[in-house]
Amino acid sequence: MSLQDRQIESGTQPTAKTARLEARVADDQKALFQRAADLAGRSLTDFVVSSAQEIATRTVHEREVLDAGVVPPEIAKRLPRDPLIPATLLGRLVVEERLHGEGIAQFLLMDALHRCRAQSGQIAAVAVVVEAIDEGAERFYQHFGFIPFRESQAVYS
């Protein structure tokens, strides 16, 4: 299944491909990539780009850190004295518009925070980061104690 097919299946729209990426690889690396792409039934380009995207997304999610310099001082004093603060990046919480006001988003957020706290000893995260997609989302997160600290993000510690 191509990246575009997966995007359509998941409900996300493919973005316009305007950027260019080039790489020089050894002949044996290219042969390995081509063999894997053939086995997956995909083009070499689609295979390499989608594989790199999956790894990049996973790396960002696994290694989310906050720059201590952008955290407000009243929060920073409660955090470890380290320039990089380990955090959990919380995915977007989406509730159908017709169900707004039913408490579903609050339930989802509380469940996610409970899970983050339960795992914090194993993943060493001391904060939760969310991306507020609009002003309504910002108000929602701030209602539950999230503090804006940089453009389009809020932090909860």
C-alpha positions as CSV (number, residue, x, y, z in Angstrom):
1,M,0.0,0.0,0.0
2,S,1.5,3.4,-1.0
3,L,1.8,6.3,1.4
4,Q,-1.0,8.1,-0.5
5,D,-3.3,5.0,-0.1
6,R,-2.5,4.9,3.7
7,Q,-3.2,8.7,4.0
8,I,-6.6,8.2,2.2
9,E,-7.4,5.2,4.4
10,S,-6.5,7.1,7.6
11,G,-8.5,10.2,6.5
12,T,-5.5,12.5,6.1
13,Q,-5.1,14.3,2.9
14,P,-1.7,14.0,1.0
15,T,0.2,17.3,1.0
16,A,1.6,18.8,-2.1
17,K,5.1,17.6,-2.8
18,T,7.1,20.7,-3.4
19,A,10.3,20.0,-1.5
20,R,13.2,17.9,-2.9
21,L,15.4,15.5,-1.0
22,E,18.5,13.9,-2.5
23,A,20.9,11.4,-1.0
24,R,24.1,9.6,-2.1
25,V,24.2,6.0,-1.0
26,A,26.4,3.0,-1.6
27,D,25.5,0.6,-4.3
28,D,24.8,-2.2,-1.8
29,Q,22.5,0.1,0.2
30,K,20.5,1.1,-2.9
31,A,20.2,-2.6,-3.8
32,L,18.9,-3.4,-0.4
33,F,16.4,-0.5,-0.5
34,Q,15.2,-1.6,-4.0
35,R,14.8,-5.3,-2.9
36,A,12.7,-4.2,0.1
37,A,10.6,-1.9,-2.1
38,D,10.1,-4.7,-4.6
39,L,9.0,-7.1,-1.8
40,A,6.6,-4.5,-0.4
41,G,5.2,-3.9,-4.0
42,R,6.1,-0.2,-3.9
43,S,8.4,2.2,-5.8
44,L,11.8,2.8,-4.5
45,T,11.0,6.5,-3.9
46,D,7.7,5.7,-2.1
47,F,9.4,3.0,0.0
48,V,12.4,5.2,1.1
49,V,10.3,8.4,1.8
50,S,7.5,6.6,3.7
51,S,10.1,4.6,5.7
52,A,12.0,7.7,6.6
53,Q,8.8,9.5,7.6
54,E,7.8,6.6,9.9
55,I,11.2,6.6,11.6
56,A,11.3,10.4,11.9
57,T,7.8,10.5,13.4
58,R,8.6,7.8,15.9
59,T,11.9,9.5,16.8
60,V,10.2,12.8,17.5
61,H,7.5,11.2,19.6
62,E,10.0,9.1,21.6
63,R,12.4,11.8,22.2
64,E,10.3,14.9,22.8
65,V,12.2,17.3,25.0
66,L,11.6,20.9,26.1
67,D,14.2,23.6,25.9
68,A,14.4,24.8,29.5
69,G,15.0,28.3,28.2
70,V,11.4,28.6,26.8
71,V,9.6,27.3,29.9
72,P,8.2,30.1,32.2
73,P,10.4,30.6,35.3
74,E,7.6,29.6,37.7
75,I,7.5,26.2,36.0
76,A,11.3,25.8,35.4
77,K,12.1,26.0,39.1
78,R,10.0,22.8,39.6
79,L,11.8,20.9,36.9
80,P,15.2,19.2,36.7
81,R,18.1,21.5,36.2
82,D,18.9,20.4,32.7
83,P,18.8,22.4,29.5
84,L,16.7,19.7,27.9
85,I,13.6,18.5,29.8
86,P,12.2,15.1,28.9
87,A,8.5,15.3,28.0
88,T,5.7,13.2,26.6
89,L,4.1,14.5,23.4
90,L,0.4,14.0,23.5
91,G,-1.4,13.4,20.2
92,R,-4.3,15.5,19.2
93,L,-7.6,14.8,21.0
94,V,-10.4,15.0,18.4
95,V,-14.1,14.8,19.2
96,E,-16.8,15.1,16.5
97,E,-18.3,18.6,16.6
98,R,-21.8,17.3,17.2
99,L,-20.5,15.7,20.5
100,H,-18.8,18.9,21.8
101,G,-19.9,19.7,25.3
102,E,-20.5,16.1,26.3
103,G,-17.4,15.7,28.4
104,I,-15.7,13.3,25.9
105,A,-12.7,15.5,25.3
106,Q,-12.2,15.9,29.1
107,F,-12.4,12.2,29.6
108,L,-9.9,11.6,26.8
109,L,-7.5,14.2,28.2
110,M,-7.8,12.8,31.8
111,D,-7.2,9.3,30.6
112,A,-4.2,10.3,28.5
113,L,-2.7,12.3,31.5
114,H,-3.3,9.3,33.8
115,R,-1.4,7.1,31.3
116,C,1.4,9.6,31.0
117,R,1.8,9.8,34.8
118,A,1.7,6.0,35.2
119,Q,4.5,5.6,32.6
120,S,6.6,8.6,33.6
121,G,8.8,6.5,35.8
122,Q,9.7,4.2,32.9
123,I,10.1,6.9,30.2
124,A,11.5,9.6,32.6
125,A,9.2,12.3,31.3
126,V,8.4,15.2,33.6
127,A,6.0,17.2,31.4
128,V,3.3,16.6,28.8
129,V,3.4,18.7,25.7
130,V,0.3,19.3,23.5
131,E,-0.2,21.2,20.3
132,A,-3.3,23.4,20.4
133,I,-4.6,23.6,16.8
134,D,-6.8,26.7,17.4
135,E,-7.9,29.1,20.1
136,G,-10.7,26.8,21.2
137,A,-8.1,24.1,21.8
138,E,-5.9,26.5,23.6
139,R,-8.7,27.5,26.0
140,F,-9.6,23.8,26.5
141,Y,-6.0,22.9,27.5
142,Q,-5.5,26.0,29.7
143,H,-8.7,25.2,31.5
144,F,-7.0,22.0,32.7
145,G,-3.8,23.7,33.8
146,F,-1.7,23.7,30.6
147,I,0.5,26.7,30.3
148,P,1.4,28.3,26.9
149,F,5.1,28.5,26.6
150,R,5.8,28.8,22.9
151,E,3.8,29.3,19.7
152,S,1.1,26.7,19.2
153,Q,2.1,24.6,22.2
154,A,1.2,24.3,25.9
155,V,3.0,22.4,28.6
156,Y,1.7,20.7,31.7
157,S,4.0,19.6,34.4
